[in-house]
Amino acid sequence: MAGFTIDQHLTARHARLRTWTIALGVAIIAFVANMYLVLAFGGSASMPAKISLAIVIVGVTVYAILNTNSAIRELAAIRKDKVSGLAKTNYQKAYNELPLSQFMQISNILYVAMGASQIWAVFGG
């Protein structure tokens, strides 16, 4: 099976990075919106409303984790597809040195912390 051309490789990489960035932006906006709802209504809300808010928080957290994990796995797979015209470029060398697995782990820890702290705020106060 033939590999990527340089154009196909860069297009795939940049397209995945772009969609990941958009999805992360959506997740962060959702976390901020959830925090607003928690601060504005969390303490005085009825139990069904608190449960609904908690479910939304869990959904946003899971979405952010799944999106990050799939994006990083795809970027790692694209990185493994060697393209002869890019192999010796500084751009490819820098891309190969990116700590993708560490970024995935740190991102997941932060998402879980944000989600857990929001749920704690809903039911703890």
TIMI-2910 file (N, C-alpha, C, CB; in pm, 1 decimal, decimal comma, always signed):
<rs>
+----------+----------+----------+----------+----------+----------+----------+----------+----------+----------+----------+----------+------+
!      n_x !      n_y !      n_z !     ca_x !     ca_y !     ca_z !      c_x !      c_y !      c_z !     cb_x !     cb_y !     cb_z ! resn !
+----------+----------+----------+----------+----------+----------+----------+----------+----------+----------+----------+----------+------+
!    +83,8 !   -116,7 !     +0,0 !     +0,0 !     +0,0 !     +0,0 !    +88,8 !   +123,7 !     +0,0 !    -95,6 !     -0,6 !   +120,8 !  Met !
!    +56,6 !   +218,4 !    -83,4 !   +134,5 !   +340,7 !    -93,6 !   +108,5 !   +429,7 !    +27,5 !   +101,3 !   +415,5 !   -223,8 !  Ala !
!   +211,4 !   +504,2 !    +67,3 !   +197,6 !   +594,0 !   +180,8 !   +144,8 !   +729,7 !   +138,5 !   +330,2 !   +610,1 !   +251,4 !  Gly !
!   +145,4 !   +819,0 !   +232,2 !   +103,2 !   +955,5 !   +206,9 !   +203,0 !  +1028,4 !   +118,8 !    +84,7 !  +1030,0 !   +337,4 !  Phe !
!   +151,7 !  +1119,7 !    +38,7 !   +239,6 !  +1219,2 !    -22,7 !   +261,1 !  +1327,6 !    +83,1 !   +177,7 !  +1279,0 !   -157,9 !  Thr !
!   +354,4 !  +1416,4 !    +56,6 !   +378,3 !  +1524,9 !   +153,0 !   +251,1 !  +1605,8 !   +174,4 !   +492,7 !  +1617,2 !   +104,5 !  Ile !
!   +182,8 !  +1639,6 !    +66,0 !    +59,7 !  +1718,8 !    +77,7 !    -48,0 !  +1644,9 !   +156,6 !     +6,5 !  +1754,5 !    -61,0 !  Asp !
!    -65,2 !  +1517,0 !   +129,5 !   -165,8 !  +1439,1 !   +201,6 !   -131,6 !  +1429,3 !   +350,4 !   -178,0 !  +1298,6 !   +140,9 !  Gln !
!     -3,9 !  +1408,5 !   +379,1 !    +41,2 !  +1397,3 !   +517,5 !    +14,0 !  +1526,4 !   +594,5 !   +190,6 !  +1363,2 !   +522,3 !  His !
!    +55,6 !  +1638,0 !   +538,3 !    +36,5 !  +1766,3 !   +605,7 !   -111,3 !  +1802,8 !   +615,4 !   +112,6 !  +1876,4 !   +532,3 !  Leu !
!   -188,0 !  +1771,1 !   +512,2 !   -331,4 !  +1799,2 !   +514,3 !   -399,7 !  +1718,5 !   +623,8 !   -394,8 !  +1768,2 !   +377,6 !  Thr !
!   -367,2 !  +1590,2 !   +634,9 !   -426,7 !  +1504,9 !   +738,3 !   -389,0 !  +1554,7 !   +877,0 !   -382,0 !  +1358,8 !   +720,6 !  Ala !
!   -263,8 !  +1587,6 !   +895,4 !   -216,4 !  +1634,7 !  +1025,7 !   -284,4 !  +1765,8 !  +1064,6 !    -63,7 !  +1652,9 !  +1023,8 !  Arg !
!   -285,0 !  +1859,9 !   +974,5 !   -342,6 !  +1991,0 !  +1005,3 !   -494,5 !  +1984,9 !  +1020,4 !   -305,8 !  +2090,8 !   +896,6 !  His !
!   -559,5 !  +1899,7 !   +943,0 !   -704,7 !  +1885,6 !   +956,0 !   -739,7 !  +1828,9 !  +1093,0 !   -761,3 !  +1794,9 !   +844,3 !  Ala !
!   -664,5 !  +1730,9 !  +1138,9 !   -692,6 !  +1670,5 !  +1269,5 !   -665,0 !  +1769,7 !  +1381,6 !   -608,5 !  +1543,3 !  +1289,5 !  Arg !
!   -556,2 !  +1843,8 !  +1369,4 !   -526,3 !  +1944,8 !  +1470,1 !   -634,6 !  +2052,3 !  +1475,0 !   -390,5 !  +2008,6 !  +1442,1 !  Leu !
!   -685,0 !  +2092,0 !  +1359,0 !   -788,3 !  +2196,0 !  +1353,0 !   -918,2 !  +2147,5 !  +1417,0 !   -813,8 !  +2238,2 !  +1207,1 !  Arg !
!   -962,8 !  +2027,1 !  +1382,2 !  -1088,6 !  +1978,4 !  +1439,7 !  -1073,5 !  +1952,4 !  +1589,3 !  -1134,4 !  +1850,2 !  +1368,1 !  Thr !
!   -956,6 !  +1908,2 !  +1632,5 !   -931,7 !  +1886,1 !  +1774,8 !   -936,2 !  +2018,8 !  +1849,5 !   -795,4 !  +1816,3 !  +1796,5 !  Trp !
!   -875,0 !  +2120,8 !  +1793,7 !   -874,7 !  +2252,5 !  +1857,2 !  -1016,4 !  +2307,2 !  +1869,7 !   -787,1 !  +2350,3 !  +1777,5 !  Thr !
!  -1096,0 !  +2292,5 !  +1767,4 !  -1235,1 !  +2338,4 !  +1772,6 !  -1312,0 !  +2261,4 !  +1880,2 !  -1303,6 !  +2321,2 !  +1634,3 !  Ile !
!  -1295,7 !  +2130,4 !  +1882,3 !  -1367,3 !  +2048,6 !  +1980,8 !  -1322,8 !  +2081,3 !  +2123,1 !  -1345,4 !  +1899,4 !  +1952,3 !  Ala !
!  -1194,0 !  +2107,9 !  +2142,6 !  -1147,2 !  +2145,8 !  +2275,2 !  -1203,7 !  +2281,3 !  +2315,8 !   -994,4 !  +2148,9 !  +2279,1 !  Leu !
!  -1213,6 !  +2372,2 !  +2220,4 !  -1275,3 !  +2501,6 !  +2248,5 !  -1419,4 !  +2486,0 !  +2292,6 !  -1268,2 !  +2591,2 !  +2126,3 !  Gly !
!  -1492,1 !  +2399,0 !  +2224,9 !  -1631,0 !  +2372,0 !  +2263,1 !  -1636,4 !  +2313,9 !  +2404,4 !  -1697,6 !  +2274,9 !  +2162,2 !  Val !
!  -1547,7 !  +2220,6 !  +2435,2 !  -1546,5 !  +2159,3 !  +2568,0 !  -1514,6 !  +2262,4 !  +2675,7 !  -1444,9 !  +2044,8 !  +2573,2 !  Ala !
!  -1418,9 !  +2349,0 !  +2650,9 !  -1381,7 !  +2449,8 !  +2750,7 !  -1496,0 !  +2548,7 !  +2771,2 !  -1253,2 !  +2524,5 !  +2707,8 !  Ile !
!  -1560,2 !  +2590,1 !  +2662,0 !  -1676,2 !  +2679,1 !  +2674,6 !  -1786,5 !  +2610,0 !  +2754,4 !  -1728,9 !  +2721,1 !  +2534,7 !  Ile !
!  -1806,2 !  +2480,7 !  +2730,6 !  -1908,1 !  +2405,9 !  +2806,0 !  -1870,8 !  +2397,6 !  +2953,6 !  -1925,3 !  +2263,7 !  +2747,8 !  Ala !
!  -1742,9 !  +2376,5 !  +2985,4 !  -1700,7 !  +2375,1 !  +3125,5 !  -1726,5 !  +2511,0 !  +3191,4 !  -1551,2 !  +2338,2 !  +3136,1 !  Phe !
!  -1696,6 !  +2619,0 !  +3119,7 !  -1720,7 !  +2753,4 !  +3174,3 !  -1870,4 !  +2777,1 !  +3193,8 !  -1661,1 !  +2861,8 !  +3080,9 !  Val !
!  -1950,3 !  +2737,3 !  +3096,0 !  -2096,1 !  +2752,7 !  +3108,5 !  -2148,8 !  +2670,5 !  +3225,5 !  -2166,8 !  +2710,4 !  +2977,8 !  Ala !
!  -2098,5 !  +2548,7 !  +3241,2 !  -2139,3 !  +2466,0 !  +3354,6 !  -2102,7 !  +2531,9 !  +3486,5 !  -2075,3 !  +2328,0 !  +3345,7 !  Asn !
!  -1984,1 !  +2590,7 !  +3491,9 !  -1941,7 !  +2656,0 !  +3616,1 !  -2031,8 !  +2774,1 !  +3647,5 !  -1795,4 !  +2702,2 !  +3606,1 !  Met !
!  -2071,5 !  +2847,9 !  +3544,2 !  -2166,9 !  +2957,5 !  +3564,8 !  -2297,4 !  +2902,6 !  +3623,8 !  -2194,8 !  +3032,4 !  +3430,7 !  Tyr !
!  -2348,3 !  +2794,9 !  +3565,6 !  -2472,4 !  +2736,4 !  +3616,4 !  -2457,1 !  +2687,5 !  +3759,9 !  -2516,7 !  +2621,3 !  +3527,2 !  Leu !
!  -2342,8 !  +2628,2 !  +3790,0 !  -2317,9 !  +2580,1 !  +3925,7 !  -2318,0 !  +2697,7 !  +4023,2 !  -2183,6 !  +2503,3 !  +3933,0 !  Val !
!  -2246,2 !  +2804,0 !  +3988,3 !  -2237,3 !  +2918,8 !  +4078,7 !  -2370,0 !  +2993,2 !  +4090,6 !  -2129,3 !  +3014,2 !  +4030,9 !  Leu !
!  -2442,0 !  +3003,2 !  +3979,0 !  -2566,4 !  +3079,9 !  +3979,5 !  -2682,5 !  +3004,3 !  +4043,3 !  -2603,0 !  +3118,4 !  +3838,6 !  Ala !
!  -2691,0 !  +2874,5 !  +4017,0 !  -2810,7 !  +2800,7 !  +4058,3 !  -2783,8 !  +2676,6 !  +4142,0 !  -2887,2 !  +2761,0 !  +3938,4 !  Phe !
!  -2658,8 !  +2634,9 !  +4150,4 !  -2627,4 !  +2507,0 !  +4213,7 !  -2674,6 !  +2492,9 !  +4356,2 !  -2483,0 !  +2485,4 !  +4210,3 !  Gly !
!  -2650,7 !  +2594,4 !  +4437,3 !  -2687,1 !  +2584,6 !  +4578,4 !  -2836,1 !  +2584,3 !  +4604,2 !  -2626,0 !  +2696,2 !  +4653,0 !  Gly !
!  -2911,3 !  +2656,0 !  +4522,6 !  -3055,5 !  +2667,8 !  +4546,4 !  -3139,2 !  +2576,2 !  +4457,8 !  -3098,7 !  +2810,3 !  +4525,1 !  Ser !
!  -3074,9 !  +2499,6 !  +4374,2 !  -3148,4 !  +2414,8 !  +4279,8 !  -3208,5 !  +2293,6 !  +4350,8 !  -3055,8 !  +2368,7 !  +4165,6 !  Ala !
!  -3316,0 !  +2242,9 !  +4291,9 !  -3377,1 !  +2120,5 !  +4344,7 !  -3286,3 !  +2001,8 !  +4313,1 !  -3520,0 !  +2098,5 !  +4284,6 !  Ser !
!  -3309,0 !  +1890,9 !  +4379,8 !  -3226,2 !  +1772,2 !  +4357,1 !  -3232,1 !  +1724,1 !  +4212,1 !  -3269,9 !  +1660,1 !  +4450,0 !  Met !
!  -3349,4 !  +1719,2 !  +4145,8 !  -3350,2 !  +1678,5 !  +4004,9 !  -3268,8 !  +1773,3 !  +3916,1 !  -3493,4 !  +1671,5 !  +3954,0 !  Pro !
!  -3272,4 !  +1902,5 !  +3945,9 !  -3192,9 !  +1998,1 !  +3867,9 !  -3043,7 !  +1975,6 !  +3891,4 !  -3231,3 !  +2143,3 !  +3904,4 !  Ala !
!  -3006,0 !  +1945,5 !  +4015,1 !  -2865,2 !  +1916,5 !  +4045,0 !  -2818,8 !  +1790,6 !  +3973,5 !  -2844,2 !  +1901,5 !  +4196,1 !  Lys !
!  -2904,2 !  +1690,5 !  +3971,5 !  -2869,0 !  +1566,2 !  +3901,7 !  -2854,6 !  +1592,3 !  +3751,7 !  -2975,9 !  +1456,7 !  +3927,3 !  Ile !
!  -2943,2 !  +1671,1 !  +3696,2 !  -2934,1 !  +1705,4 !  +3553,4 !  -2803,9 !  +1778,6 !  +3523,2 !  -3054,2 !  +1792,1 !  +3510,7 !  Ser !
!  -2769,2 !  +1873,0 !  +3607,8 !  -2645,0 !  +1947,6 !  +3588,6 !  -2524,1 !  +1855,6 !  +3602,4 !  -2635,5 !  +2063,1 !  +3689,6 !  Leu !
!  -2529,1 !  +1764,1 !  +3697,1 !  -2419,5 !  +1668,6 !  +3714,4 !  -2404,0 !  +1579,8 !  +3591,5 !  -2443,1 !  +1582,3 !  +3838,7 !  Ala !
!  -2514,8 !  +1539,4 !  +3533,0 !  -2508,1 !  +1456,1 !  +3411,6 !  -2446,2 !  +1533,9 !  +3296,9 !  -2648,5 !  +1406,2 !  +3371,5 !  Ile !
!  -2481,0 !  +1660,9 !  +3283,2 !  -2420,7 !  +1744,6 !  +3178,5 !  -2270,7 !  +1758,3 !  +3203,0 !  -2487,9 !  +1884,9 !  +3174,2 !  Val !
!  -2231,9 !  +1778,4 !  +3327,2 !  -2089,0 !  +1791,2 !  +3360,3 !  -2014,6 !  +1662,9 !  +3325,0 !  -2070,3 !  +1824,2 !  +3510,6 !  Ile !
!  -2071,4 !  +1548,9 !  +3359,6 !  -2008,3 !  +1419,9 !  +3325,3 !  -1999,4 !  +1404,7 !  +3173,3 !  -2088,6 !  +1300,8 !  +3386,9 !  Val !
!  -2104,9 !  +1442,6 !  +3102,7 !  -2103,8 !  +1433,5 !  +2956,7 !  -1994,7 !  +1518,0 !  +2894,0 !  -2237,3 !  +1475,2 !  +2901,3 !  Gly !
!  -1980,3 !  +1639,8 !  +2940,9 !  -1875,3 !  +1728,2 !  +2887,4 !  -1737,4 !  +1670,9 !  +2919,0 !  -1888,7 !  +1871,8 !  +2946,1 !  Val !
!  -1720,1 !  +1618,9 !  +3038,9 !  -1591,0 !  +1561,3 !  +3077,1 !  -1556,7 !  +1441,1 !  +2989,7 !  -1592,2 !  +1520,0 !  +3225,0 !  Thr !
!  -1651,9 !  +1352,5 !  +2969,9 !  -1628,8 !  +1234,0 !  +2886,3 !  -1600,1 !  +1275,6 !  +2742,2 !  -1750,8 !  +1138,8 !  +2891,2 !  Val !
!  -1677,0 !  +1371,3 !  +2690,7 !  -1654,6 !  +1421,2 !  +2554,2 !  -1512,6 !  +1475,9 !  +2538,7 !  -1757,6 !  +1530,9 !  +2519,3 !  Tyr !
!  -1468,5 !  +1555,8 !  +2634,4 !  -1335,0 !  +1614,3 !  +2625,0 !  -1226,9 !  +1506,7 !  +2630,4 !  -1313,7 !  +1715,9 !  +2737,4 !  Ala !
!  -1244,3 !  +1407,9 !  +2717,4 !  -1144,9 !  +1300,2 !  +2728,8 !  -1140,9 !  +1216,4 !  +2601,6 !  -1176,1 !  +1210,5 !  +2850,1 !  Ile !
!  -1257,2 !  +1176,5 !  +2552,2 !  -1259,7 !  +1094,5 !  +2430,1 !  -1202,8 !  +1170,4 !  +2311,0 !  -1402,8 !  +1049,0 !  +2399,0 !  Leu !
!  -1235,8 !  +1298,3 !  +2300,4 !  -1185,0 !  +1377,5 !  +2189,5 !  -1033,2 !  +1389,2 !  +2195,8 !  -1248,7 !  +1516,2 !  +2189,7 !  Asn !
!   -979,8 !  +1416,9 !  +2313,9 !   -834,9 !  +1428,8 !  +2328,8 !   -766,0 !  +1296,8 !  +2297,7 !   -799,2 !  +1474,7 !  +2470,4 !  Thr !
!   -817,9 !  +1188,4 !  +2352,9 !   -754,3 !  +1058,0 !  +2329,8 !   -756,4 !  +1018,4 !  +2182,6 !   -823,5 !   +950,6 !  +2412,4 !  Asn !
!   -870,1 !  +1037,0 !  +2116,0 !   -876,4 !   +998,0 !  +1974,0 !   -787,0 !  +1087,3 !  +1888,9 !  -1021,5 !  +1004,6 !  +1922,5 !  Ser !
!   -784,1 !  +1215,6 !  +1919,6 !   -700,1 !  +1306,7 !  +1841,4 !   -552,5 !  +1273,1 !  +1857,5 !   -725,4 !  +1451,9 !  +1883,2 !  Ala !
!   -509,6 !  +1246,8 !  +1978,4 !   -367,7 !  +1217,8 !  +2000,5 !   -329,8 !  +1083,8 !  +1939,5 !   -335,2 !  +1218,4 !  +2150,4 !  Ile !
!   -418,4 !   +987,6 !  +1946,0 !   -388,3 !   +858,3 !  +1881,1 !   -378,6 !   +874,1 !  +1729,8 !   -496,5 !   +753,3 !  +1916,0 !  Arg !
!   -467,6 !   +954,7 !  +1671,6 !   -460,0 !   +978,8 !  +1527,8 !   -333,2 !  +1055,2 !  +1490,6 !   -582,8 !  +1055,7 !  +1480,7 !  Glu !
!   -296,9 !  +1154,2 !  +1570,4 !   -173,8 !  +1229,0 !  +1542,8 !    -51,1 !  +1138,8 !  +1556,1 !   -161,6 !  +1349,5 !  +1638,1 !  Leu !
!    -52,2 !  +1048,9 !  +1653,2 !    +58,5 !   +954,6 !  +1668,4 !    +65,8 !   +859,9 !  +1548,3 !    +43,2 !   +874,1 !  +1799,0 !  Ala !
!    -50,6 !   +818,1 !  +1498,9 !    -51,9 !   +730,5 !  +1380,4 !     -1,4 !   +805,3 !  +1257,2 !   -194,5 !   +676,2 !  +1354,4 !  Ala !
!    -43,9 !   +929,7 !  +1243,1 !     +4,1 !  +1009,3 !  +1129,6 !   +154,5 !  +1030,0 !  +1141,2 !    -68,9 !  +1146,0 !  +1123,0 !  Ile !
!   +203,7 !  +1048,4 !  +1262,8 !   +346,9 !  +1068,1 !  +1284,2 !   +426,8 !   +944,6 !  +1241,7 !   +374,6 !  +1100,7 !  +1431,5 !  Arg !
!   +368,9 !   +825,6 !  +1259,8 !   +438,5 !   +702,4 !  +1221,8 !   +447,3 !   +683,9 !  +1071,1 !   +369,1 !   +583,3 !  +1282,8 !  Lys !
!   +356,7 !   +746,9 !   +996,5 !   +361,3 !   +738,2 !   +850,6 !   +472,5 !   +827,8 !   +799,0 !   +224,9 !   +778,1 !   +787,7 !  Asp !
!   +584,7 !   +768,7 !   +771,7 !   +701,8 !   +845,5 !   +728,8 !   +683,7 !   +890,9 !   +583,9 !   +831,7 !   +761,1 !   +743,5 !  Lys !
!   +713,3 !  +1017,0 !   +562,7 !   +710,1 !  +1074,1 !   +429,0 !   +851,8 !  +1118,7 !   +397,9 !   +607,3 !  +1193,2 !   +417,9 !  Val !
!   +909,0 !  +1063,0 !   +291,6 !  +1051,2 !  +1084,9 !   +264,1 !  +1086,6 !  +1232,9 !   +247,2 !  +1091,2 !  +1009,0 !   +139,7 !  Ser !
!   +998,6 !  +1311,8 !   +190,5 !  +1028,9 !  +1452,9 !   +169,9 !  +1029,3 !  +1535,6 !   +297,1 !   +931,5 !  +1510,9 !    +75,2 !  Gly !
!   +968,8 !  +1482,2 !   +404,3 !   +961,6 !  +1555,5 !   +530,1 !  +1058,7 !  +1504,9 !   +635,8 !   +822,8 !  +1548,8 !   +583,7 !  Leu !
!  +1111,3 !  +1386,7 !   +615,9 !  +1186,0 !  +1317,9 !   +721,6 !  +1300,4 !  +1400,8 !   +778,9 !  +1240,5 !  +1188,4 !   +668,8 !  Ala !
!  +1368,8 !  +1477,0 !   +698,9 !  +1486,1 !  +1550,1 !   +746,2 !  +1458,7 !  +1697,7 !   +771,5 !  +1597,5 !  +1536,6 !   +647,0 !  Lys !
!  +1334,3 !  +1737,2 !   +768,6 !  +1303,3 !  +1878,5 !   +792,7 !  +1296,9 !  +1906,2 !   +942,8 !  +1169,5 !  +1917,7 !   +724,9 !  Thr !
!  +1324,9 !  +2027,9 !   +979,9 !  +1314,9 !  +2067,4 !  +1120,9 !  +1171,3 !  +2057,0 !  +1170,3 !  +1367,0 !  +2210,6 !  +1140,5 !  Asn !
!  +1076,8 !  +2083,7 !  +1081,5 !   +934,5 !  +2074,8 !  +1116,0 !   +900,4 !  +1932,5 !  +1159,5 !   +845,9 !  +2117,4 !   +995,8 !  Tyr !
!   +942,9 !  +1833,9 !  +1081,6 !   +914,0 !  +1694,2 !  +1114,7 !   +989,1 !  +1651,0 !  +1240,0 !   +950,7 !  +1602,5 !   +997,2 !  Gln !
!  +1112,7 !  +1697,5 !  +1254,9 !  +1189,2 !  +1662,3 !  +1374,7 !  +1119,3 !  +1715,6 !  +1499,9 !  +1333,4 !  +1718,0 !  +1365,5 !  Lys !
!  +1072,8 !  +1839,5 !  +1494,6 !  +1003,1 !  +1897,7 !  +1609,3 !   +872,8 !  +1823,0 !  +1635,7 !   +975,0 !  +2047,5 !  +1585,6 !  Ala !
!   +801,8 !  +1786,7 !  +1530,4 !   +675,7 !  +1712,2 !  +1544,5 !   +700,9 !  +1575,9 !  +1607,0 !   +606,5 !  +1695,6 !  +1407,6 !  Tyr !
!   +808,9 !  +1510,3 !  +1567,1 !   +841,2 !  +1378,8 !  +1621,4 !   +878,0 !  +1384,8 !  +1769,6 !   +955,2 !  +1317,1 !  +1542,9 !  Asn !
!   +923,4 !  +1500,9 !  +1817,0 !   +964,6 !  +1514,8 !  +1955,9 !   +851,1 !  +1558,3 !  +2049,1 !  +1077,1 !  +1613,6 !  +1964,9 !  Glu !
!   +734,4 !  +1587,7 !  +1993,9 !   +622,6 !  +1629,0 !  +2078,6 !   +584,3 !  +1516,0 !  +2173,9 !   +501,0 !  +1670,3 !  +1992,2 !  Leu !
!   +568,2 !  +1545,3 !  +2302,1 !   +532,5 !  +1441,0 !  +2399,7 !   +380,8 !  +1416,2 !  +2399,6 !   +579,9 !  +1481,6 !  +2542,2 !  Pro !
!   +332,2 !  +1351,3 !  +2295,6 !   +188,1 !  +1334,4 !  +2278,7 !   +124,1 !  +1256,6 !  +2393,6 !   +159,9 !  +1264,1 !  +2148,0 !  Leu !
!   +186,4 !  +1149,7 !  +2437,6 !   +124,6 !  +1069,5 !  +2544,2 !   +120,1 !  +1147,6 !  +2675,2 !   +201,6 !   +937,5 !  +2564,2 !  Ser !
!   +222,3 !  +1226,4 !  +2704,1 !   +220,7 !  +1308,3 !  +2825,2 !   +112,5 !  +1415,3 !  +2815,4 !   +358,5 !  +1373,4 !  +2848,6 !  Gln !
!    +97,4 !  +1473,1 !  +2698,9 !     -6,8 !  +1573,8 !  +2681,0 !   -144,6 !  +1512,2 !  +2701,9 !     +2,7 !  +1637,2 !  +2541,2 !  Phe !
!   -163,7 !  +1390,5 !  +2651,8 !   -291,3 !  +1322,3 !  +2669,3 !   -317,5 !  +1296,1 !  +2817,5 !   -293,4 !  +1190,4 !  +2590,0 !  Met !
!   -218,4 !  +1249,2 !  +2889,7 !   -235,9 !  +1220,1 !  +3031,8 !   -265,9 !  +1346,5 !  +3111,9 !   -111,4 !  +1151,8 !  +3087,1 !  Gln !
!   -191,5 !  +1452,7 !  +3085,9 !   -212,9 !  +1578,3 !  +3158,4 !   -351,7 !  +1634,4 !  +3127,4 !   -103,8 !  +1681,9 !  +3121,7 !  Ile !
!   -390,5 !  +1631,0 !  +3000,2 !   -522,1 !  +1680,8 !  +2961,6 !   -632,4 !  +1602,8 !  +3031,3 !   -539,9 !  +1672,9 !  +2810,3 !  Ser !
!   -620,5 !  +1471,7 !  +3032,8 !   -723,5 !  +1388,4 !  +3096,7 !   -733,5 !  +1416,1 !  +3246,4 !   -693,6 !  +1240,0 !  +3073,5 !  Asn !
!   -620,2 !  +1434,5 !  +3312,2 !   -620,8 !  +1466,0 !  +3454,9 !   -691,6 !  +1599,5 !  +3478,7 !   -476,4 !  +1470,5 !  +3510,7 !  Ile !
!   -662,1 !  +1698,8 !  +3394,6 !   -726,5 !  +1829,6 !  +3410,1 !   -876,6 !  +1822,3 !  +3385,0 !   -663,4 !  +1931,0 !  +3315,5 !  Leu !
!   -918,6 !  +1746,7 !  +3283,1 !  -1061,9 !  +1733,0 !  +3255,7 !  -1134,9 !  +1667,3 !  +3372,2 !  -1084,1 !  +1652,0 !  +3128,1 !  Tyr !
!  -1076,4 !  +1561,2 !  +3424,8 !  -1138,6 !  +1492,2 !  +3538,2 !  -1144,0 !  +1585,7 !  +3659,7 !  -1060,3 !  +1362,0 !  +3573,0 !  Val !
!  -1037,4 !  +1660,0 !  +3682,3 !  -1036,0 !  +1753,8 !  +3794,6 !  -1143,2 !  +1861,5 !  +3777,5 !   -897,4 !  +1819,0 !  +3808,2 !  Ala !
!  -1158,2 !  +1915,0 !  +3656,2 !  -1261,5 !  +2016,4 !  +3633,0 !  -1400,5 !  +1958,2 !  +3654,3 !  -1249,7 !  +2073,8 !  +3491,0 !  Met !
!  -1424,1 !  +1840,9 !  +3598,0 !  -1555,1 !  +1778,2 !  +3613,7 !  -1584,9 !  +1743,2 !  +3758,5 !  -1563,8 !  +1653,8 !  +3528,5 !  Gly !
!  -1487,4 !  +1685,7 !  +3827,9 !  -1508,4 !  +1646,4 !  +3967,3 !  -1530,4 !  +1768,7 !  +4055,9 !  -1388,8 !  +1565,1 !  +4018,6 !  Ala !
!  -1455,1 !  +1874,2 !  +4031,9 !  -1473,1 !  +1993,6 !  +4115,8 !  -1609,0 !  +2058,5 !  +4091,5 !  -1361,2 !  +2095,3 !  +4088,8 !  Ser !
!  -1658,3 !  +2052,8 !  +3969,0 !  -1789,8 !  +2109,0 !  +3941,4 !  -1900,2 !  +2024,8 !  +4007,0 !  -1812,8 !  +2118,3 !  +3789,6 !  Gln !
!  -1887,5 !  +1894,2 !  +4000,1 !  -1987,2 !  +1808,3 !  +4065,8 !  -1981,8 !  +1828,0 !  +4217,0 !  -1963,4 !  +1659,0 !  +4030,1 !  Ile !
!  -1863,0 !  +1842,2 !  +4270,4 !  -1848,0 !  +1869,1 !  +4413,0 !  -1917,2 !  +2000,1 !  +4450,7 !  -1699,1 !  +1874,3 !  +4451,4 !  Trp !
!  -1899,3 !  +2101,9 !  +4363,1 !  -1965,3 !  +2231,2 !  +4389,8 !  -2117,1 !  +2219,7 !  +4384,3 !  -1918,4 !  +2336,6 !  +4289,2 !  Ala !
!  -2167,5 !  +2134,1 !  +4295,0 !  -2313,1 !  +2117,8 !  +4284,0 !  -2369,6 !  +2054,9 !  +4410,4 !  -2349,2 !  +2031,7 !  +4161,5 !  Val !
!  -2308,0 !  +1947,9 !  +4458,8 !  -2365,4 !  +1873,0 !  +4570,2 !  -2305,0 !  +1908,3 !  +4706,2 !  -2348,4 !  +1726,6 !  +4545,4 !  Phe !
!  -2188,9 !  +1974,7 !  +4704,1 !  -2122,1 !  +2003,7 !  +4829,7 !  -2164,7 !  +2133,5 !  +4895,2 !  -1977,2 !  +2006,7 !  +4807,9 !  Gly !
!  -2229,7 !  +2220,5 !  +4820,6 !  -2260,2 !  +2350,5 !  +4880,1 !  -2396,7 !  +2387,8 !  +4875,0 !  -2187,0 !  +2452,4 !  +4819,9 !  Gly !
+----------+----------+----------+----------+----------+----------+----------+----------+----------+----------+----------+----------+------+
</rs>
